[in-house]
């Protein structure tokens, strides 16, 4: 369906973003933002706001609330944003990280998600191989193919909530090692092209390994979420075969269609997702045509499990990539 992100049954709802008066020059009483819910478990589109570094604090707060509630939020028609404008807007939501721990950015302030340098067509949460996992990512559509190239997000909170009680208890007592040296053959085939091999070499240029709880407690909402994705190497205390079985058991819950929302990009679109509560998958179905988006990640905290134990660094120091940002409570 054109202009809807490919989601049927949209419904405009009077969420908190309508309840906060807008004071920025970008918003007026005549053009109050509205929230269009895209699915029962994840996803919303926000209309009637012009993003930028001059967005007022009330609008910023309502965007933050919508993000925590809906996990991923979308904005159409933000063509006014440049790379600098995207960065200035990102600063209103948190502290931008450097573009990536290991990959050289092809943008000055953002990480270019460019089809020329490979694709991330597998389910993942951004940068989980470090201890200070980004709290959110902001993605801007710059160049798009004439067809394909959609992105799908999944709610890891909904995945946890869907588990029967025995599996919840199991997950809450598991920890997993995440690393940037992961199964490229399984995800890119036996004979990756030269660009993919170059990307792999750069991606693995510094080794990172971090032990995370499989269930993390969201620092703002208190919700519990599964912390998995393609950077998982093994579950602590289990063999490779056992780890693969456990991974599929829980990962398959994450990617159930009921837990997902799929976005059909248009030029100028912005997507923001809560990296503490989602995974995503960029669909590689555009026959190698140019596709370029620019991403900014925001500094997050160190995940904490249900038992109160934080994540533990095994290898690598990510201080050059990001600060550890203490969670800020949402305004009531």
N, C-alpha and C positions, 0 to 999 in steps of 0.2 A: 504494500500500500504506500504510494508516494507520500513522503513527508512525515511518515509515522514511525520510521525505524523498523518497518516490517512487522509491526505488532498489531494484531487485531484487538478490538474491544477497548480502545483507549477511553478513559473517563477523566474529565476534569474534576478535581476534588479540592475542597476548601481546606488545604493543609496549612501548617503554621506559616508558610511563606506569604499567605494572604493576611495573616493576623498581625504582621509586623509592619509598621508604617515605614515607607521608603523615603529616605532623606537625600539620597544622592541626586546629582544632576541627571544621572542616567535613568532615573525612575521618577514617575509622577503619579499622582492619584488616578489619572486617566489611563495609565498603562501599567498597573500593578502586575507583577509576575504571577503566573498561574502554574500549577503543577498538574501535569497529565500523567496519571499512573499507567504504566505499561504492562504490569503483571502483578499478580498477588504477592509474589515473593521477592521480586527484584525489578528495579528500573523505573525511572520517571523522566519526563521531558519538562524542562522549565522554559516557559515562554514569557515574553514581555520584559526582558532585561538585556541591556547592552553591556557586555563584560569589558572590564578594563581596570587599570590601576586606580582610577578615581571612583570606583564603586563604593557607595556609602556603607558604614558599619552595619546598619540594620539589614541591608540586602545580603551582605557577606554572611551574617549570622544565620539568616534563613537558608542560604545555600548550604552552609555547614550542616544545619539540622536536616535538610532534605537528603544530603549525602549519607549521613549516618542512618537515616530511616530507610532509604531506598537502595543503598549500596552503590548504585551507579546512576548518574544523572547526565542528561544530554541537553545541549543548547544548539538550536539551529541559527543560521544566518549571522554568525559572528565574524563576518568578512573584514571588519575594521581591525581585528587583532593582527599585529605583526609578531615576530618572535619576541621583541622587546615588550610589546603589550601583553603577550601571554605570560611572560616572566613577571611583569609588574602585577598582573592579576593574581598569579600564583602566590606572590608574597603576601597578599591579603589573607590567604588561607593557611599559611604556615611558612616554614623555612625551606626554600628550595635546596635540594642536594646538588652536588656536582652531577653532570649528566649520567655517569656510570662508573662503577668501581674499576672496570678494566677496559671497556670499549671506548675507543677514541670517538668523540662526538664530531659529527659533520655539521653541527650548528654551534654558534658561539655560546649560547646559554641553554640549549635544549639538546636532547638526544634525538637524532633523526631516525625515525623508523622508516627505512627506505628499502623498497624491493630490490634495489641494486646491490644491497649488502646482505641479502638473505631474508628469511621470514621466520616468524615465531608461531608456526602453525601447530602448536601443541598447548595443552592446558597448563597454565602456570599463574602464580602470584609473583609480582615483580620483585626481583633481587632478594629472594629468601635465603640465599647462601651466605648473607652477612647477618650479624646479630641485630642490627638496627634497621629492620625492614621498613621501607617507606610507608607512611600512613595513607598516602593517596597519590594518584597519578592524574595528570591533566594532559589530554591528547587533542591536538588540533589538526584538522584535515587540510593539507596543502595541495597535494596532487593526487588525483584518484583515477583509477581505470574506468573505462566506459561500462564495465559490468563486473560483478563480483567484488571481492575485497571487503566484505562485511566483517564485523567483529562481534563475538558472542561473549557475554559475561555470565558467570554462575555465582550464586550466593552460597558461600561456605557456611553461613549461619543456618540457612534453610536445610543444607545437607546435614548438619549436626542435629538439628531439630527433628529430622525425619528418621533418625536412627532409633531402633528399638532399644529399650533400656540396657540390656546386656551389652550391646555394641557401644553404647555411650560410655558405659563404665570401662570397657576395654580401651576405647580411644583415649579417654581421659588419663589413663595410666601408661600411655605409650609416648615415646620420644623418637624423633627421626633425625638423621643427619642429612642436611642439605648441602650441596656443593655446586660450584660452577663448572666442574668437570663431570658432565653427565653423559647419558647414552645418546650421543649424536647419531650413531649408526641406526639405532631404533627409530629415530625421529626424522632423519634426513636420507636414509637409504645407504646402501653399501658404497655407492659411488657419488658422493656429493661433488658439485661443481667447484671450480677454483675459488669463486667468491665465497662460497660456504666454507671451504677449507681455510681461507684467509680469516674469515670471521671467527671460526672455531679457535684458531691459533691465538688470535687477539683476546678472545673471550677467556681463554684458559691461561693467559700470560702471567697471571698471579693467582695462586690457589687460595680458595676460600672454602672452609668447612665450618658449619655451625650446627649445633644440636638444638632443635626446637621441640617444644611440646606439640603433640599432634592436635590437641585442643587448646586453643588460646582464648583468654578472656578479653573481650573488646574493652579497651580502657575508657571509652566514653559511654557506651550503651550498656555494658555489663553482659552482653550476649556472648555465647560461646560459639566458636567457629573452628572448623577443621583447617589445619595449616598443612597443606600438602602441595601438589603441583609437580612439574617435571624436574625440579631441582632435587627432589628426594632421592638419595642414594640407597639408604637402608634404614630399617627400624632398629633401634638400639636393643641388643640382646637377641636378635634374630638372624638367621642365615639369609643369604641372598634369595633363595627360593621362598622362604617364609616371608621375607620382606616384600617380595613381589606380590604374593598372595594377599597380604594385609593391605598393600597399597591399592590394589584393584578393588578390594572389598570396600574401602572408604572412598576412593576417588570416583568410583562409579556412582556413588550417592551424590557427589558434588555435581556431576555433569548430567544428571537426569534433566530432561527437557523442562519439567515443571519448575526447576530451580534456575532457569536461564532466561536471558533476554538477548535478542540479536538486533544489531543496529546497522542500518543501511546508510552508509556515509554520504553526505553531500559536502561540497566545498564550503569551508567556513564553519563546519560543525566543530563543537567542542564536546568531549566526553570527560567526565571526572568520575573516578571510581575509588571507593574505599578499599585500599589494598589490604586492609586487615580483615576483610569480610568477603572477598571475592577471588575468583580466578577468571582468566579470560583466554580467548583463543582467536587469533587472526586467521580468517579462512583464506587459504591460498588457492583461489579459484578464478584467477584473472589472467592466466596464460602469460605470466612474466611481463605484463604491461606495467608502465610506471605507476607506482603508488608510494606516496611520501606523506608521513605525518610527523609532527614534532611533539616530543613528550617531555614534560617536567615532572619530577617526583618530589614529594614533600617529605621532609625528615619525620621519622616516627620514633616510637619508643622501642624498648626491647620486650618481645612477647613474654607473657607470664602464663603458666598453665593453671589448671584448676587447683592444683596443690600449692600454688604460690611460687613455684620454682621458675626462675627466668631462663631464657635461652642461654646457651654457653658457647663461646667461641672455641673452636678446636684448632683452626688454622686461619691465619690472615688477620690483618688489622684494617678496618674500614673507616678509620677516623678521617682519612683524606676525602672520603666519599660523602660523609654525612655526620652531622651532630646527632646526639640522642636528644630528642625533643620530648619533654614531659607532656603528657596529654592535658589538654585544656578542656575543662568542663563546658558543656553547652549552656548558654544562657537560658534561664527558665522562662 
